[in-house]
Amino acid sequence: MRIEKDLIGEITIDDNANYGIHSYRAGVNFPYYSQFPIEWYKSIGLIKLAYYLTYKDFIELAKDKIDVIKKINIYIEPVIINAMIETAEEISVGKYFDDFIVPAIQGGAGTSINMNINEIIANVSLNKLNYKKGNYQIIDPIEKCNIFQSTNDVIPTSLKLTLMRLFNQLEQAINNLRRELEELENKYRNVLRIAYTQMQAAVPSSFGRLFSAYNEALSRDWWRISKCFERLKLTNIGGSAVGTCINVPKYFVMNIARKIQELSGLPITRSENLHDATSNLDSLVETHSTIKSLAVNLQKITNDIRLLSSDINGQKILNIPNLQAGSSIMPGKINPVIIEYTITISNIVYSNDQLITNLCAEGCLDLNAYIPIIGVKYIESLELLINLCETLKINLFSGITIDIEKAAHYFYNNPMIATVLNTYIGYHNVEKLVEKMKKSNLNIFEANKELKLIENNKLIDLLKIENLLKEGYYIKDLEYYIEKK
């Protein structure tokens, strides 16, 4: 065991632990343990790596002033900075995550997060150099591992880096899902169906049109999400505590964002107004509302699929994959579990959106103290939606089938098919035709044969797929039918 000290007192820490007193206190103070996102942990490692590499460049450029640098206590020996670089690089790929003991739900604006990482870097680097862990006279978690940094620029910048990485994955997941919908649209383009308004049969349409509407909605989601990078790329990195760059060399202010961009391959950049980027988190509200729109669309689409494939309507024209037994008491029952999963996730995203909105508004004066939970919930929403899109592609949309024969039978026997005749025989005559079909249980051809409202060959012509699915008509189309009388 080793003894570590801070301004509050002393704590005994396990000799094998790479965390230190600051991390330990956070674990005690925030007792409900909730897992911090490993992707955010990795991004913090990358930010630290960027700082240490930039430090090496800085020292090289300022070598003629090295005596001054040593006198003002900002000098780190090459062997130490190299060990810190190696450790930060390892953290950036997820190593030592077991030593990250700060829970996701916490107070303190992310100071505990930053200090846990700093302590891991210090102790692992000490170990690499054959020193005992906790020997902070050699590598101090604050003076060396936190060199020229602040929690208030490292934590929000690493969050935005994490979000951009996840947005890349979400874009790909949406596009993969869209491809499945495009296949369904093409496969069932000319399979006719009755469209519904207010859950009542309405007018002729097609399954191709239905799937095209879903594909179009997801296309808009993809477009909106692709624009989120513009909002997220502006960071307060180099701004230190409140965006005034206090205790930060000008070299770091001007170059740290470029180094992060180089390491991450993402368009991270420094905001022109670092104070604004530190105190205001409206970009997180705006971009999370964008993924909330995706959740809305996915819930609406899958709710439609659930209704169309349910036993309630008795048609079973649209069928979804059977994935798992649905009951421990009702043999043979299969439930739409992927759709229920979608609805669950969508509502989690809505809840997260409300929490993020509320806590971003709680930012006070020059800083927002709630960025840890804001970030955790934002990351949760993205990861849930990425995985949701993947399971929807594999376990729902790729297995949807349409019973074409049953679809045709239902379509031509549905009274609302007669709506297409409004222009040709008038609303009230169509009303008579619909009533005849309903009361006598006749299809449209049989009912028209009795009522003689339109010539049979003209009716056949009007009910051809190409005529039913064309968008609008020309006056010459009406003239054509008049001439045929």
N, C-alpha and C positions, 0 to 999 in steps of 0.2 A: 504494500500500500504506500501511496505517497500523499503528502500534505500540500494542498494548493491554497493560496491566499488571494483575497480581493479586498476591496474597501469595506466589505461587510464583515468579513471574518475568515475562518479557515474551514476547509472541507477535506475529508479523506477520500481519495480517488484510487480505484484499482490500478495497480501498476501496468496492467495490460491494456487499459483503456486509452484510446486515442483522443477522447474528449477530455474536457477539463472542467474547472469550477463553474464557469459561466453556463456551460451546457447543463451541468448537473443541477444547478439552481433552477434553470428553466423547467427541467423535468419534474422537480419537486413543486414548483409554483403552478404549473399547468398540469394537474394530475390526470386528467382524462386523456389517455394516449390515443391519438389519431395519427395515422401514418402520413408523414410529409411526402409530397410527390418526388419520386426519384428523378424525374425529368428536370424538375426545377433545381434539385441538388446538383445534377450534372452541369446545368447552365451556370450555376454559381462557380463551380470549378473552372469552367471555361473563362469566366470573367476574371477570376484570380490569376489564371494562367496568362491572360492578356496583360494584366497589370505587371506581372513579374517579367514578362518578355519586354514590355515597354520600359520597365525599369532598367534592364540591361542596355537597351538602346540609349536611354537617357544618360546612364553613367558613361557609356562610350563617347557620346557627343560632348559630355561635360568633363572629360578626363583632365583637362587643363585646370579645372576648378576642384579637383578631388579633395584638396586640403580643406577647402571651405565646406564641402559636402560632409566630410568626416566630422568637422567641428559642430555642425548643426544637427547631428544625430539622425541623419537620414541615409547613412551609408550601410549597405548590406554587403558582407564579404561575398566574393564570387562563388565560393564553395557552398555557401548557405543559400544564395538565390538560386543556384542550380538545383539544389535539393528541393527547394520550394517549387520550382518549375516542374520538376519531375512528379512531385506529389499532386500539384494542382491538375496536371495532365491526367493522372490516374483518377482523380475525383471526377474529372469531366467525362469519364466513361463509366462512372458508377462505383468505383472501388471505394472501400471503407464506409459504405453506406450504413453498415451495422453500428458504426460509431456515431451516426447522426441520431441523437436521442431527443431532440427538440420536437414536440408534437406539432401537428398542423394547426390546432386551435391554441392560440397563445395571445399574449399582449406584448407590447413593446416595439411595434413598428418594424419588426424583423431583426432587431439587434441580437436576439438569441440565435436566430438562424445564421447570421453572419459570424457570430462568435463561435458557434459550434464548428463551422467550416474552418475558421482561423485556428482553432485549437487542434483540429485534426491535421491541418497542414503543419502546424508547429511540431506536434508530437511525432508524426510520421517522418518528417524531415529530420528531426533529432535522431530518431532511430536509424535512419539511413546513414547518418554521420557518426554513428556509434556513441551517441550521448543518451542518457536516460531520459525517458519521457517526463515532462514537467520541468525540465531544466530550461526555464524561460529566460535565464540570463544569456543563453546562447541564441535561442530563437524565441522571441516574444510574440505571442499571438496577436497583440495589438500593434506594437511598434514596428514589427517586421512583416508579419503576415497580412496586416491591414494597411500596409504602406500606401499613402496618398488616396486611401479609399474612405468611404463612409457607408454605413448600412443603408443610408438614405438614397444613395445612387446605385450601389451594387445590387441591392435586392429588387427594386423595380426594373432595372435594366435586365437582370437575369430572368425576371418574370416575362418581360416582353420577348426576350430571346426564346424562351420556352414556348410561349404562345405562337410565335412565328413558325417554329419547328412543327408544332402540332397542327397549325393551319395548313401547312404543306401536306401533311398526312390526310387531313380532312378533305382538302381539295381532291386528292387522288381517290379517296373513298367515295366521294359524291360522283365523280366521273365514272367510276366502276359501276355504281348503282344505276347511273343514267344509261349506260350501255345495255344493261339488262332490260330497262324500260323501252329503249329503242328497239330491241329485238322483239319484245312483246307487241309494240306498236306496229312493226312491219309484218309480223306473223299474223296478227289479227286485224289488219287494217280494214278489210272489207267484211268483217263479221259484224252483222247488224245487231243492235241492241236498242232497247227503249231507254232513253235518258229519264232521270227522275228529278223532280223538284219537290222539295218539302216531303221527301220520301214517298211521293206519289208518282205513278207513271205519267210521263209528260209528252215527249216528242221523239221521233226516230233519231237515232245516232248510230255510233259504232264503237266497238271495243278499241279500235285503233285511235279514235278520237279521245277516248277515256285515257288511254295510256300516254297519248301525246300531251294531254293536259298535265299529267303527272311529271312527264319528262321536262316540260317547259318550266314548271314550278322549280324543279331541282336545278335547271339551267340558271334560273335567276339566283338561286341560292349559291351556286358555284361562282357566279359573277360578283355577287355581293361579298362573298368571302375572299375572293381574289383582291378586292379593294381594301381589305382590312390591313394588309401589309403597310399601306401608306400611312395609316393611323398609328400603327404599332412601332414603326421603325424609328420614330423620334423619341430619344431617351434623354435622361438627365445625367448620363455618365460623365464623370469628371467634375460634376457640380458640387460634390461633397455634401455637406449637411442640408443646406437649403437652396442650393443652386448658385451660391456666391463664389464657389471654388476655393473656399478658405483652406489654407494649408496644402494646396495642390500646385505643383509647378506648372507653369504655362504649357510646357511640353506635353504633359499628360492631358491637360484640358483639350489640346488640339489634336492629339494623336491616339488616345485610348480607344475611341470609337472605331477608328480605322483598323486598329489591331484586332478588335473583336470581330469586325466584319471579315477580316482576312481569315481568322480562325474558324468562324462559323459558316462562312459562305452565305450569310444573310445580310440584307441591306440595313443593318443597324447604323444609326447616325446620331450625331449630337444635335439636340434642339438648339435653335438660335436663342431661345429664352429658357435657360436652365431653371430659373425660379418657377416659371409656369409648369415646366415638365416635372418638377418635384412636388409642387403643391396640389396640382389638379390631375385627376384621374378620369376625366370624362371620356378619353379615348377608349378606356376599358369598358365603360358603360355602353358606348356606341358600338363597339365591335362585338361585345357579348350579345347585344340585342340582335345583331346580325345572325349569330348562330341560334338564337331563340327563334328567329324566323324559319330556319331550317327545321328545328324541332316541331314547330307548328305545321309545316308542310308534311313532314313525315307522319305526324299523328293523323292529320286529315286524310292523307293517302291511304294509310294502313287501316284506318277506321272504315273507309269506303270498301276496301278489300274484305275486311271482316264481315261487313254487312252483306256484300254480294255473295260471299262464300258460305254464309250461315245457313243453318237448317230452318230458320224462321220463315224465309220467303218461299221455301219449298221447291225452288227451281234447280239449284246446284248447277248452274251453267258455268260459273267460274269456280275453279277448284284450287285450293292451296295445298302444299305438301303436308303429309301426315308425319309429324316429327317425334311425338312421344305420347305415351298413354296419358289420357286426360283425367282418369278417375280411379280411385281405389275401391269404389263400390259399384260403379256403372260400367260394366264390361263393354269394350269396343268404343268408348267415348274418346274423341280426339278434340283437343282444345287449340285455339289459335294462339299458341304461346308466344310466338315471335311478335305478333301484333300487340298482345298485352305487354310484352317487354318494351315495345316501342312507346306505348302510352305511358308506361312507368318512367322511362328515361326522359321523355319529353316534359313530363311534369316536374321531374328533378331539375331540368334545365330552366323551366319557368321559375321555380323556387330560387335557384341560384341567381337568376337574373334579378329578382327582387332584392335579394340580399346584397348583391354587388351594387345595385343602384343605391340602396339605402346607405351602405357603408362608404361608397365613394362620396356621397353627399356629406358624410360625417367628417371628411377631411377638415382639419382646423388650422386656420392661418397658413403656415408655411409647410405643413406636412400632413400626410394621412397615416394615422397610426394603425389602420386596419388592413394594410396591404397584404399581410400574411394570409388572412382568411379570404380576402378578395381573390388573391392569386390561386389559393387552393381550390376554391369553388369554380373559378374560371377554368383551371386545368381539368378539374373533374368533368365539367360540361363538355369540353373538347374531347377528352378521352372516351367518354360515354358515347358521344355522337360518332366518333370514328369507328368504334366497335359496333355500334348500332348499324351504320351503313354497311359494314362488312357482313353482318349476319343477315340483314335484309336481302342483300344480293345473293348470298349463298343459300339461305334457308327459307326465303320467301319468293322473291321475284323470279329466280331461276327455275322454280318449280311450279309456277302458275300455269294452269291449262284452261282452255275454254272448250266446252262441249259444243261444237259447231252445229250439229244437228238439232240439239235441244235449243240452242240459241235461236235458230231459224224458226223452229216451231213456235216458241214463245213469242218471238217478234211478230210474226204474221197473225197470231191469234190475239195479240194485245190490242184492245180498242183504241189506244192512243196513237196507233199508227195512222189512223184516219186524219190526224192533225195536218198531215201533208196536203190534204185536199182543200184546205180552207180557201186558198186563192181561186180554185177552179170551180167549186160548187157552193162556197159560202159557209160561214160559221154555223148557221142554224141547220143547214142540211147535214153538215158533218156531225153536229150534235145528235141528229136523228140516227145517223149511221152508227155512232158510238153506242147509243142506247140499245139499238137492235143487236149489236154484237154482244153487249153485256147481258141483256135479258134472255137472248136465245142461244147464248154460248156458241156464236158463229165466228169464223174468221172473216176478214174484211171482204174477201171475194164472195163468200157465201151471203153475207149481209147485203152487199151491194147488188147481188143478183136478185134479191127479193125487193129491194127498194128502188132499184134502177135509177140511181142518182148520177151515175157516170158510166160511159161505155166501158165494157170490160177490158177491151184491148188498150184503151187509154189508161185505165187503172193499172194494168200490168206494166205499162210503159213508165208511169209515174213512180211506181214502186221498185224500179230497177235501182241497183246500188248506186250507180253513178248519178242518178237524179236525186236520190235521197240524201246523198252526202255532198252535193255541190253547195257552194256557199252563195246563196242569193239567186235571183233570176233576172233575166232581161225581159223587156216587154215583148220582144220578138219570140221568146219562148211561149208566151201566152197566145200570141197570134198563131203560132204553129199548131197548138192544140185546138184552137177555135176552127182553123181550116180543116182539121181532120174530122170534124163532126159530119 
